[in-house]
Amino acid sequence: MKKSYKHIFFDLDHTLWDFERSAEETKREMFVTFKLEQRGIKSYEAFREVYVEINRTLWEMYRDDTIEKDELNFRRFYDTLFMLGVDDRKLGSNMAWQFIEGISSKTYLFPHTIEILEYLFPKYKLHVITNGFEEVQFRKLEGSGMGRYFTSVITSEEAEAKKPDPEIFKYALQKSGAKASDSLMIGDDLTVDMAGARQVGIDQLYVNHENKKHNEPVTMEVFSLDKIIGLL
């Protein structure tokens, strides 16, 4: 027997909006625009290899509240350049700004995103809970055509807490007028989305795009967004 939900909370990046594709395209464009090969960086692949690890570490620091978003955005480019032998703070700053502008203009969604939103929209109140930068997330939603489906968008900046901190989920429930017992969290991250929601009693639907093996006790799991139709 299917449980009756009233509110569905979605993660945005990596769940509905294809962050990796958008970020990859933007960085490749920037490698050419900023003429990094002429600065001694032999290839985009060499740049990307260093960037990925630095970016991952900085995002962990951001979620732990040890750095602010502006520092994250600047350092992921400046630190990458520095590791590759280019010590240029102005270049790092320009790249940070251009990345935000570039990525927020992309409209790549995972397959079936609009289909599933169209299906759920008449049946539930839909919301977003995101750790992404506030100014960027709203531009993504509007540019991709997803904005009209969501009753509210809860950002970590607004809530002053980041997933998986229970406080952002409590804030989302309060803002939306929802109860944990009639809510469902849909996301792609077992720790940030699923464990975070579970801490406050919200059921979870794990979107396992990459078919990862795991032992997490999620309420439901799908391997593509269209399979949600069979569950809700």
N, C-alpha and C positions, 0 to 999 in steps of 0.2 A: 504493500500500500504506500503510495507516494505521500510524503509529508506536505502539508499546505504551508507555503511561504507567502509572505506579503512583500518583503523587501529583498532585493538582490544587490549585493555590493560587488563590483568588479574591480580588480586590479587593471591598470591600463597597459603599461609597458610590458612587453613579452607575453601578454595574455590576449589582448585585442589588437593593439598597435604593434607592428613589427619593428621593434626598436633596433634589433641587430642589423636588419637590412637597411634601415634608414641611416643609422650611425655609420655603417660601412661605406655607403655611397657618399655621405657627407665628408668623411675623412679622406676618401680617395680624391674627391673634388678639391679639397683643401691642400692635399699634397702637391697637386699641380698648381693651384692658384698661388700658393706661397713659395713655389719653386724650391721645394726642400731638397731636391736632388742636387741643385746648384749650391746648396749649403753643405754638401758633403754627406747627406743621408742617401745611401746607395739605391734604396728602393722603397716603395710603399710597404712591402711586406716586412722589411727591417724596422720601419717606423711602427707598424701595427703591432709587431711582436712585443716591443718594449711598452707601447701605450697600453695594451690590454692588461698587463700585470700591474702597472702603475694605477690605472683607472680602477681596477678591482680593489686594490688596497685602499685607495682614497675613498671609495664608496663605503667600504667597511668602517672607515674612520668617521665618515659623515653620518652613518646610521648610529654610530656610538656617540655622536655629539662631541667629537674631539676636533672637528673642523667645521667651518661654515660652507655654504654652497658656493660662494664666490671663490674661496680658496680652493675648493675641489675643482671647479671649472678651470681656474687658471693653472693650478699645479699639474693637472693631468697632461697638459700640453707643454708647459715650461719644463717640468721634470723629465718628460720624454725627450724633448729636444736636448736638454742638458746631458742626459745619459748617452745620447748619440753624438755628443761633442759640439753642440750648438748652445752657447750661453747667451740668450737673447730674450730678455724679459718682455720687451715690446712685441716681439714676434709671438711669444707665448700668449700675451694678452690679446693680440689681434686674432689669433687662432681660437682662443676661448670664446670670444664674441662671435666670430663667424660660425663656430660650431653650433651655438645656440640658435642663431638665425637660420642656418642651413637645415638642421635636423627638424626644427619646428615647422618647416615648410613641406616636409615629406608627408605623403598620405598612404603609406603602405600599411595594410591591415592583414592579419592572418586570414586564411580562407574561411569563409562562412561568417565573418564577423557581422556584417550588416544583416545577413539572413537570420542569425540568432537574435540580434537585437530587435528586429522586426517581429520575430516570434514572441519574445518575452515582453516587449513593450506594452501590449494591451492587457497583460495578465498580472504584472508586478510593477512596483515602484523600483526603478533602477537607479543606482548610485555608483560613483567611482570613489575608491580610496587609493591614493597614490603618494609615494615618496618623491616623485619627480618634481622638478622645479616648477613652481606655480605658474609663472608666466608662459612657460613652454607647454605645459599640459593643456591649458585652455586653448592655445593655438592649434595643438594637435587635434583636439576634439572637434573644433569648428572646421578646420581645414579638411578633415577626413569625412565630415558629414555625420559624425557620431554624436555631436553635442546635443542634438534635439531629443535623443532618447533618454537622457539622464535628468532626473529630478534634482539631484545635488551632486557636487563634486567636492570631496573632502581631501585637502592636501595636507601634507605633514607640516608645512609652514603655518597654515591656518590653525591646525590642531595643536601645534607646538609639541608634537610627538611623532615619531616615525615608526612605521611597521617594522618589527613585530610588537612594539610596545603596546600593551593593552589599552593605554590611554587614547590612542588614535581611534581604536575601534569603539571605545566608550563614547568618544566625542562624536563619531559618525552616527551611532545609534541615537544620541541625544539630538543632533542636528536634524536627522531625518524623521524623528518621531517613531523610530522602530524599536521593537523589542528583540533581544537576542534570540528568543525562542521562535520568532517568526521570520528570521533573517538567514540568508545564505551568502557566504563569501566565495567568489569565483576568482581563482588566480593560478599562477604558474609556479610560484615559489613555495616549497614545502615549509620553510622556516618563516619567511617574511609574511606570507599570506595565510597559509594553512594553520601553522602553529599559533600565529598571532590571533587569528579568529577563534581558534579552539580555546584559548585562555579565557575568553569572555563568554563562552557558551554559544558561539555562532557556528552553525554547521558549515562544512567546507566542501567545495567542489574543485578538485585539483585538475587543471588542464595540463596534461602531460604531453606537450607538443613533441618532445624529443624521446618519448617512450623510455624514460629513465627508470631503472630498477630502484625500489625503495621499500621501506617497511613502516612508513608513517601511517598512523590510523586516521586517514581522511574519511569523511562521510561518503563521498562519491568521487569517481575518477573517470575522466574521458581522455581520449588521445587526439581528438579534434573537436572543434567547437560545434560542428553540426550534430554531434552525438548528444549534446545537451537536450535537444528536442525530445529525445526518448526518455529523459529523466524528469523533466519539469513540464 
